[in-house]
Amino acid sequence: MHEMSLAMDIITAITEDARMRKINYISSIDVIIGDLSNVLADALELAFFYLRTQSSPLINGQTNLNIIRETARSRCKKCTLEFIPDYRIAVCPSCGARNCELISGETFRVESYEGCEIDEN
């Protein structure tokens, strides 16, 4: 399950960025997962749920992981029809052309996170 290492990478990257910004608590993390990204959203969520209390003092059991799904979209290079493909390599449902390009759905990235700064007083 590579989602465990992806969850750990997310936690590590956000922890490093938050420390640079003097943030001491992360309340939520938004992650975009494309339909064709080869990342299982449920498995990533489960891995994050397990790791959030063990990996970083800035992330705890109250930290939420918000998964934003990105729909896969393809465009036919022949007739320019945009459609939802079943796979990365798709046949145009309108003209039958096989030279379609994937225009969305492969994304996997941290979009943003929310937290609060260290109170010096």
C-alpha positions in Angstrom: 0.0 0.0 0.0 2.0 3.0 -1.2 -0.7 5.3 0.2 1.1 4.9 3.6 4.3 6.4 2.3 2.3 9.1 0.5 0.6 10.0 3.7 3.9 10.2 5.5 5.3 12.4 2.7 2.4 14.7 3.1 2.8 15.0 6.8 6.6 15.5 6.5 6.3 18.2 3.8 3.6 20.1 5.7 5.4 19.9 9.0 8.6 21.3 7.4 6.7 24.1 5.7 4.7 24.9 8.9 7.8 25.1 11.0 9.3 27.6 8.6 6.2 29.7 8.9 6.2 29.4 12.8 2.9 27.5 12.7 2.4 25.2 15.7 -0.8 23.4 14.9 -2.3 22.1 11.7 -6.1 21.9 11.7 -6.7 20.6 8.1 -5.0 19.6 4.9 -6.5 19.7 1.5 -5.3 17.1 -1.1 -6.3 16.9 -4.7 -6.5 13.3 -6.1 -7.3 12.7 -9.7 -9.4 9.8 -10.8 -6.5 8.4 -12.8 -3.7 9.3 -10.4 -3.2 5.7 -9.1 -3.8 6.9 -5.5 -6.7 5.3 -3.6 -8.4 8.0 -1.7 -9.8 5.6 1.0 -6.4 4.0 1.6 -4.7 7.5 1.8 -7.3 8.6 4.3 -6.9 5.5 6.4 -3.1 5.8 6.3 -3.3 9.5 7.3 -5.8 8.6 10.1 -3.2 6.1 11.5 -0.2 8.4 11.1 -1.6 11.7 12.2 -1.1 10.9 15.9 2.3 9.4 15.5 4.3 11.4 13.1 4.4 15.1 13.9 3.8 17.3 17.0 2.0 19.8 14.7 -0.5 17.2 13.4 -2.8 15.3 15.8 -6.1 13.4 16.1 -8.1 16.5 15.4 -6.3 17.3 12.1 -8.6 16.7 9.1 -7.6 15.4 5.7 -9.9 16.8 3.0 -9.8 15.0 -0.2 -10.8 16.9 -3.4 -11.5 14.6 -6.3 -10.4 15.7 -9.8 -12.5 14.2 -12.5 -10.6 12.7 -15.5 -11.2 14.5 -18.7 -9.9 13.8 -22.2 -10.0 15.9 -25.4 -10.1 14.4 -28.9 -7.4 15.9 -31.1 -9.5 15.3 -34.2 -13.0 16.6 -33.3 -12.1 18.4 -30.0 -14.8 16.7 -28.1 -14.1 16.7 -24.3 -15.3 13.5 -22.5 -14.7 11.5 -19.4 -12.3 8.6 -20.2 -12.4 5.1 -18.6 -8.6 4.8 -18.9 -5.6 7.0 -19.7 -5.6 5.9 -23.3 -9.1 6.6 -24.6 -11.0 6.3 -27.9 -13.2 9.3 -28.7 -16.9 8.4 -28.2 -17.9 10.7 -31.0 -15.5 10.1 -33.9 -13.6 7.0 -32.8 -10.2 8.6 -33.0 -7.5 7.2 -30.8 -5.4 10.3 -30.6 -7.0 11.8 -27.5 -5.1 13.7 -24.8 -5.7 13.5 -21.1 -6.4 17.1 -19.8 -7.2 16.3 -16.2 -7.4 13.5 -13.7 -3.8 12.6 -13.0 -3.2 15.2 -10.3 -1.9 14.3 -6.8 -0.9 17.2 -4.7 -1.4 19.1 -1.5 -3.5 22.0 -2.4 -3.4 23.8 1.0 -3.3 23.5 4.8 -4.7 25.5 7.7 -3.1 26.0 11.0 -2.3 28.6 13.7 0.9 30.5 14.5 2.9 30.2 17.7 1.7 32.7 20.3 4.8 34.4 21.8 2.9 35.9 24.8 
